[in-house]
């Protein structure tokens, strides 16, 4: 029993460190919107994108004609991209260093051979959220193997509770930034729709002028409407794809933790 305490103390800091890891969401939001405005004014608004009559000669110039909503949508687009890269790196790290099937096999082999210390080493080597969660269950397994006063059902419940508790500690790390990505699935499309409405208002204002319609104002209004529509839909679509992809990854990681817990419990039942 005394030999297990140092291992438990080593496992706890890993969970705390994981929660502090990752990018600051507020800082990322600010930087993305700063970058989008710089991109809008200095790249899309560059003089090379317009002719002498100040008419756009390429797609970037046409996007610049989309108005002030474009940098907002671009900021949302940049944010989806940055958070998607961050989630991809973080969730792959959470899976650990070893193939999930190989990890479960090594864990079961060590426990069946009564090599609890070897099972702990397998978890430490795996690392990530999966390694942390399963390590908590293995430590409780070792404790319950020496416990003589509790019933078998209570021991199994204790192992299960230890795993569930550690999974709950890991979930905030796994789900970090996911609410922001989910919000952008709707916000990107809504901002595109907002820009579309503004562009249509400008177009109808040009048509409503007395006499001949202002063709320049009409074309600017149509460009604003179409550019905002396209960029808003693209941002929303990317956010939907990103959210669903990473939500599936989180579910798979959680499933792996529970599967490893089932392996530990099944070995414990067979040996006790």
C-alpha positions as CSV (number, residue, x, y, z in Angstrom):
1,X,0.0,0.0,0.0
2,X,2.8,2.4,0.9
3,X,4.5,1.8,-2.4
4,X,1.5,3.0,-4.4
5,X,1.3,6.5,-2.9
6,X,4.2,8.0,-4.8
7,X,2.6,6.8,-8.1
8,X,-0.7,8.4,-7.2
9,X,1.1,11.6,-6.4
10,X,2.8,11.5,-9.8
11,X,-0.4,10.9,-11.7
12,X,-2.3,13.9,-10.2
13,X,-0.1,16.7,-11.5
14,X,-0.5,15.4,-15.1
15,X,-4.2,16.1,-15.0
16,X,-3.7,19.6,-13.6
17,X,-1.0,20.4,-16.2
18,X,-3.2,19.2,-19.0
19,X,-6.0,21.6,-18.0
20,X,-3.7,24.6,-18.3
21,X,-2.4,23.5,-21.7
22,X,-3.5,24.9,-25.0
23,X,-4.1,28.3,-26.4
24,X,-5.8,31.1,-24.5
25,X,-9.2,31.4,-26.3
26,X,-9.6,35.1,-25.6
27,X,-6.1,35.9,-26.9
28,X,-6.7,33.8,-30.0
29,X,-10.0,35.5,-30.8
30,X,-8.3,39.0,-30.5
31,X,-5.4,38.0,-32.7
32,X,-7.6,36.4,-35.3
33,X,-9.7,39.5,-35.7
34,X,-6.7,41.8,-35.7
35,X,-5.2,39.6,-38.5
36,X,-8.4,39.6,-40.4
37,X,-8.6,43.4,-40.4
38,X,-5.0,43.7,-41.5
39,X,-5.6,41.2,-44.2
40,X,-8.7,43.1,-45.4
41,X,-7.2,46.5,-45.6
42,X,-3.6,45.7,-46.7
43,X,-4.1,42.6,-48.8
44,X,-7.6,42.7,-50.2
45,X,-7.5,46.5,-50.3
46,X,-4.1,46.7,-52.1
47,X,-4.0,49.1,-55.0
48,X,-2.9,46.2,-57.3
49,X,-6.4,44.7,-57.0
50,X,-8.1,47.7,-58.6
51,X,-7.8,49.5,-61.9
52,X,-7.5,53.3,-62.4
53,X,-11.2,53.7,-62.0
54,X,-11.0,52.0,-58.6
55,X,-12.9,48.9,-59.9
56,X,-11.8,45.5,-58.7
57,X,-9.7,43.5,-61.3
58,X,-9.6,40.2,-59.4
59,X,-11.3,38.2,-56.6
60,X,-9.5,39.9,-53.8
61,X,-10.6,43.3,-55.0
62,X,-14.2,42.0,-55.3
63,X,-14.0,40.7,-51.7
64,X,-12.8,44.1,-50.6
65,X,-16.0,45.6,-52.1
66,X,-17.9,43.4,-49.7
67,X,-17.7,46.0,-47.0
68,X,-17.0,46.1,-43.3
69,X,-18.7,42.7,-42.6
70,X,-16.0,40.9,-44.6
71,X,-13.2,41.3,-42.0
72,X,-15.6,40.1,-39.3
73,X,-16.4,36.9,-41.3
74,X,-12.7,36.5,-42.1
75,X,-11.9,36.8,-38.4
76,X,-14.4,34.0,-37.7
77,X,-12.8,31.9,-40.5
78,X,-9.3,32.4,-39.2
79,X,-10.6,31.5,-35.7
80,X,-12.1,28.2,-36.9
81,X,-8.8,27.4,-38.7
82,X,-6.6,28.2,-35.7
83,X,-8.8,26.4,-33.2
84,X,-9.1,23.4,-35.5
85,X,-5.4,23.1,-35.6
86,X,-5.1,23.5,-31.9
87,X,-7.8,20.8,-31.3
88,X,-6.2,18.4,-33.7
89,X,-2.8,18.6,-31.9
90,X,-4.3,18.5,-28.4
91,X,-6.6,15.6,-29.1
92,X,-3.9,13.5,-30.8
93,X,-1.8,14.2,-27.7
94,X,-4.6,13.1,-25.5
95,X,-4.7,9.7,-27.3
96,X,-1.2,9.1,-26.1
97,X,1.9,7.8,-27.7
98,X,0.9,4.2,-28.5
99,X,-1.8,2.6,-30.7
100,X,-5.0,2.2,-28.7
101,X,-5.4,-1.5,-29.4
102,X,-1.7,-2.2,-28.5
103,X,-2.1,-0.2,-25.3
104,X,-5.1,-2.2,-24.2
105,X,-3.3,-5.5,-25.1
106,X,-0.2,-4.5,-23.1
107,X,-2.3,-3.4,-20.1
108,X,-4.3,-6.7,-20.1
109,X,-1.2,-8.8,-20.4
110,X,0.5,-7.1,-17.5
111,X,-2.5,-7.4,-15.2
112,X,-3.0,-11.0,-16.0
113,X,0.6,-11.7,-15.1
114,X,0.0,-9.9,-11.8
115,X,2.5,-7.2,-12.8
116,X,0.7,-4.2,-11.5
117,X,3.8,-2.0,-11.6
118,X,4.3,-3.1,-15.3
119,X,0.6,-2.0,-15.9
120,X,1.4,1.4,-14.3
121,X,4.4,1.8,-16.5
122,X,2.3,1.0,-19.6
123,X,-0.1,3.8,-18.6
124,X,2.7,6.3,-17.9
125,X,4.3,5.4,-21.3
126,X,1.0,5.9,-23.0
127,X,0.5,9.3,-21.5
128,X,-2.2,11.8,-22.5
129,X,-5.7,11.7,-21.1
130,X,-6.1,8.0,-21.8
131,X,-2.9,7.1,-19.9
132,X,-3.9,9.4,-16.9
133,X,-7.4,7.9,-16.7
134,X,-6.4,4.3,-16.9
135,X,-3.5,4.9,-14.5
136,X,-6.0,6.0,-11.8
137,X,-8.0,2.8,-12.4
138,X,-4.9,0.6,-12.2
139,X,-3.8,2.2,-8.9
140,X,-7.3,1.6,-7.5
141,X,-7.0,-2.0,-8.8
142,X,-3.8,-2.5,-6.8
143,X,-5.4,-1.0,-3.7
144,X,-8.5,-3.2,-4.0
145,X,-6.4,-6.3,-4.6
146,X,-5.0,-5.9,-1.1
147,X,-8.3,-4.8,0.5
148,X,-9.8,-7.6,2.7
149,X,-12.8,-6.0,4.3
150,X,-14.9,-4.9,1.3
151,X,-17.1,-7.1,-0.8
152,X,-16.1,-8.0,-4.4
153,X,-18.9,-5.8,-5.8
154,X,-17.8,-2.8,-3.8
155,X,-14.2,-3.2,-4.9
156,X,-15.3,-3.3,-8.6
157,X,-17.4,-0.2,-8.0
158,X,-14.4,1.6,-6.4
159,X,-12.3,0.8,-9.5
160,X,-15.1,2.1,-11.8
161,X,-15.5,5.2,-9.7
162,X,-11.8,6.0,-9.8
163,X,-11.8,5.7,-13.6
164,X,-15.0,7.8,-13.9
165,X,-13.5,10.5,-11.6
166,X,-10.4,10.8,-13.7
167,X,-12.4,10.9,-17.0
168,X,-14.4,13.8,-15.6
169,X,-11.2,15.6,-14.8
170,X,-9.9,15.1,-18.3
171,X,-13.1,16.1,-20.1
172,X,-12.6,19.9,-19.7
173,X,-9.2,19.5,-21.5
174,X,-10.7,17.4,-24.3
175,X,-13.6,19.8,-24.8
176,X,-11.6,23.0,-24.6
177,X,-12.6,25.5,-27.4
178,X,-15.3,23.1,-28.7
179,X,-18.1,25.5,-27.6
180,X,-16.4,28.3,-29.6
181,X,-16.3,26.2,-32.8
182,X,-19.9,25.1,-32.2
183,X,-21.0,28.8,-31.9
184,X,-19.3,29.6,-35.2
185,X,-21.3,26.9,-37.1
186,X,-24.2,29.4,-36.7
187,X,-22.5,32.7,-36.3
188,X,-20.5,32.5,-39.5
189,X,-23.7,31.9,-41.5
190,X,-25.6,34.6,-39.7
191,X,-22.9,37.1,-40.3
192,X,-22.9,36.2,-44.0
193,X,-26.6,36.7,-44.1
194,X,-26.2,40.1,-42.3
195,X,-23.7,41.2,-45.0
196,X,-26.1,39.9,-47.7
197,X,-28.9,42.0,-46.4
198,X,-26.7,45.1,-46.2
199,X,-25.6,44.5,-49.8
200,X,-29.2,44.1,-51.0
201,X,-30.2,47.3,-49.2
202,X,-27.5,49.2,-51.0
203,X,-28.5,47.6,-54.3
204,X,-32.2,48.6,-53.9
205,X,-31.2,52.1,-52.9
206,X,-29.3,52.4,-56.1
207,X,-32.3,51.2,-58.1
208,X,-34.6,53.5,-56.2
209,X,-32.8,56.7,-57.3
210,X,-34.8,58.9,-59.6
211,X,-33.8,58.7,-63.2
212,X,-31.2,56.2,-64.3
213,X,-30.1,53.7,-61.6
214,X,-26.6,54.3,-60.2
215,X,-24.9,51.3,-61.9
216,X,-21.7,51.7,-59.8
217,X,-23.6,51.7,-56.5
218,X,-25.7,48.8,-57.8
219,X,-22.7,46.7,-58.6
220,X,-21.1,47.4,-55.3
221,X,-24.2,46.4,-53.5
222,X,-24.5,43.1,-55.4
223,X,-20.8,42.4,-54.8
224,X,-21.2,43.1,-51.1
225,X,-24.2,40.7,-50.9
226,X,-22.6,37.9,-52.8
227,X,-19.2,38.1,-51.2
228,X,-20.7,38.0,-47.7
229,X,-23.0,35.2,-48.6
230,X,-20.1,33.0,-50.0
231,X,-17.7,33.8,-47.2
232,X,-20.3,33.3,-44.5
233,X,-21.4,29.9,-45.8
234,X,-17.8,28.8,-46.2
235,X,-17.0,29.8,-42.6
236,X,-20.1,28.0,-41.2
237,X,-19.5,24.9,-43.3
238,X,-15.9,24.6,-42.1
239,X,-17.0,25.1,-38.5
240,X,-19.6,22.3,-38.8
241,X,-17.1,19.9,-40.3
242,X,-14.5,20.8,-37.7
243,X,-16.9,20.4,-34.8
244,X,-18.2,17.1,-35.9
245,X,-14.8,15.7,-36.6
246,X,-13.4,16.7,-33.2
247,X,-16.5,15.6,-31.4
248,X,-16.1,12.2,-32.9
249,X,-12.4,12.1,-31.7
250,X,-13.5,13.0,-28.2
251,X,-16.1,10.3,-28.2
252,X,-13.5,7.8,-29.4
253,X,-11.1,8.8,-26.6
254,X,-13.8,8.5,-24.0
255,X,-14.8,5.1,-25.4
256,X,-11.1,3.9,-25.2
257,X,-10.9,5.0,-21.5
258,X,-14.1,3.0,-20.7
259,X,-12.9,0.0,-22.7
260,X,-9.6,0.0,-20.8
261,X,-11.6,0.2,-17.6
262,X,-13.7,-2.8,-18.6
263,X,-10.4,-4.7,-19.2
264,X,-9.2,-3.9,-15.8
265,X,-12.5,-4.9,-14.1
266,X,-12.7,-8.1,-16.1
267,X,-9.2,-9.1,-15.0
268,X,-10.0,-8.1,-11.4
269,X,-13.2,-10.3,-11.4
270,X,-11.2,-13.2,-12.8
271,X,-8.5,-13.0,-10.1
272,X,-10.6,-12.3,-7.1
